[in-house]
Amino acid sequence: MPPGMEPSLDTVPSSDHAAPVPVAKPEFGLAPTPVPVGGTRVEPSAPVTAPAPVATPQRNPRLVLPDGQVLPLDHGMIVGRDPQHQDGYGVTARATLHDVERSVSKTHAVLGFSDGRVWVLDLNSTNGTVLIDENGAETLCTPEVATPLPANADVRFGEYRVRISFD
């Protein structure tokens, strides 16, 4: 156990900041257009292909808990064992995840919905947040980085797995 941490807590010691530092809600947009170097046209070495089709917007997102409870995600949600409000994300709804294994942090992650896509942002949780696509491939979410969910994905907060469903 690192110095200054108590085994009974699942979070790191607070910083010297008197108040939380606000973090802007993540935005997903188009990738920036490359700018030619020196003002000359750069010819691609490979044939140019058509851009990938834009994903179909998802509608009416819902968080489905293991006990069958369904929670709407259209305005986003903060999840955890005892989630506390987090400034800067534009999300006020909170969902308590009843994790008997205590693998879910008190305030674990933020789920949001914008531009027809659901995203998850891990709030430096102790046991991490993992996206599980429909083929079973797992992607670990980088803390404090909004990660868009693929269609038909599940999310694992620590060892607590939930499903994200749409109409």
C-alpha positions in Angstrom: 0.0 0.0 0.0 1.5 3.4 -1.0 2.3 5.9 1.9 -0.7 8.0 2.8 -3.3 5.5 1.7 -5.6 3.5 4.0 -6.7 0.0 3.1 -10.4 0.9 3.9 -10.5 3.6 1.2 -10.8 2.9 -2.5 -9.7 6.4 -3.7 -6.4 8.3 -3.7 -5.8 11.0 -1.1 -7.2 14.4 -2.1 -4.9 16.9 -3.7 -3.9 20.3 -2.4 -6.7 21.9 -4.5 -9.4 23.5 -2.3 -12.1 22.9 -4.9 -12.6 20.4 -7.7 -11.1 21.5 -11.0 -13.9 21.7 -13.6 -13.5 19.6 -16.7 -15.4 20.4 -19.8 -17.8 17.9 -21.3 -16.0 16.0 -24.1 -17.0 16.7 -27.6 -16.7 14.4 -30.5 -16.2 15.9 -33.9 -14.6 15.2 -37.2 -10.8 14.7 -37.3 -8.9 17.8 -38.3 -8.0 18.1 -42.0 -4.3 17.7 -42.7 -2.5 20.9 -43.8 0.1 20.6 -46.6 3.6 21.3 -45.4 5.2 24.4 -46.9 2.0 25.2 -48.8 2.7 22.5 -51.4 0.3 19.7 -52.2 1.4 16.4 -50.6 0.5 13.5 -52.9 -0.7 10.4 -51.0 1.5 7.3 -51.5 -1.5 5.0 -51.5 -4.8 5.3 -53.3 -7.3 7.5 -51.5 -10.3 5.5 -50.3 -13.8 6.8 -49.4 -14.3 7.8 -45.8 -15.9 5.2 -43.5 -19.6 5.6 -43.3 -20.8 7.6 -40.3 -22.3 5.4 -37.6 -26.1 5.4 -37.4 -27.2 7.6 -34.4 -28.3 5.5 -31.5 -31.7 6.3 -30.0 -33.1 6.1 -26.5 -30.0 4.8 -24.7 -30.6 2.8 -21.5 -28.4 1.3 -18.8 -29.5 -2.2 -18.0 -28.3 -3.4 -14.6 -27.8 -7.1 -13.7 -31.0 -7.2 -11.6 -33.0 -6.1 -14.6 -33.4 -2.5 -13.5 -33.4 -0.1 -16.6 -32.2 3.5 -16.3 -32.5 6.1 -19.1 -29.2 7.6 -20.3 -30.5 10.3 -22.6 -29.2 13.0 -20.1 -26.2 11.1 -18.9 -25.4 9.6 -15.5 -22.8 9.4 -12.9 -22.3 5.8 -11.6 -20.7 4.2 -8.6 -21.3 2.6 -5.2 -22.2 6.0 -3.7 -21.8 8.4 -6.6 -21.2 12.1 -5.9 -21.9 15.0 -8.2 -19.1 15.9 -10.6 -18.9 19.5 -11.9 -18.1 20.1 -15.6 -19.8 17.2 -17.3 -23.4 18.5 -17.5 -24.7 15.4 -15.9 -26.7 15.4 -12.6 -28.4 12.0 -12.6 -26.7 9.4 -10.4 -27.1 5.7 -10.2 -26.0 3.6 -7.3 -24.5 0.2 -8.4 -25.0 -2.4 -5.7 -21.7 -4.2 -6.0 -21.2 -6.8 -3.2 -17.6 -7.4 -4.3 -16.8 -3.7 -3.9 -14.9 -3.6 -7.2 -16.9 -0.4 -8.2 -15.5 2.8 -6.8 -17.7 5.2 -4.9 -17.8 7.6 -7.8 -16.6 5.4 -10.7 -17.5 6.9 -14.1 -19.7 9.3 -16.1 -21.9 8.0 -18.9 -23.0 10.6 -21.4 -25.1 10.9 -24.6 -24.3 13.4 -27.3 -24.6 13.5 -31.1 -26.4 10.2 -31.1 -23.5 8.4 -29.3 -23.0 7.1 -25.8 -19.6 7.8 -24.2 -18.1 6.7 -20.9 -15.4 8.5 -18.9 -13.6 6.7 -16.1 -13.1 9.0 -13.1 -9.8 7.5 -12.0 -11.5 4.5 -10.5 -9.6 1.9 -8.5 -10.5 -1.1 -10.7 -11.0 0.6 -14.1 -13.7 0.7 -16.7 -13.8 -1.7 -19.6 -15.9 -1.7 -22.8 -16.9 -5.1 -24.1 -18.0 -5.2 -27.8 -20.5 -7.7 -29.3 -17.6 -10.0 -30.2 -16.3 -10.1 -26.6 -13.2 -7.9 -27.3 -12.4 -5.7 -24.3 -11.1 -2.1 -24.4 -9.8 -0.5 -21.2 -10.9 3.1 -20.8 -8.2 5.6 -20.2 -9.1 7.6 -17.0 -10.4 11.1 -17.7 -10.8 10.4 -21.4 -14.3 10.1 -22.9 -14.5 6.9 -24.8 -17.4 6.3 -27.3 -19.2 3.0 -26.9 -19.5 0.8 -29.9 -23.0 -0.5 -30.8 -24.3 -3.4 -28.7 -21.5 -2.9 -26.1 -21.4 -3.8 -22.4 -19.5 -1.9 -19.8 -17.7 -3.3 -16.9 -17.1 -1.1 -13.9 -14.5 -3.0 -11.9 -16.1 -6.5 -12.0 -19.7 -5.1 -12.2 -21.0 -5.6 -15.8 -23.9 -3.7 -17.3 -25.5 -3.6 -20.7 -26.2 -0.4 -22.8 -29.3 -0.9 -24.9 -31.0 1.3 -27.5 -34.3 1.3 -29.5 
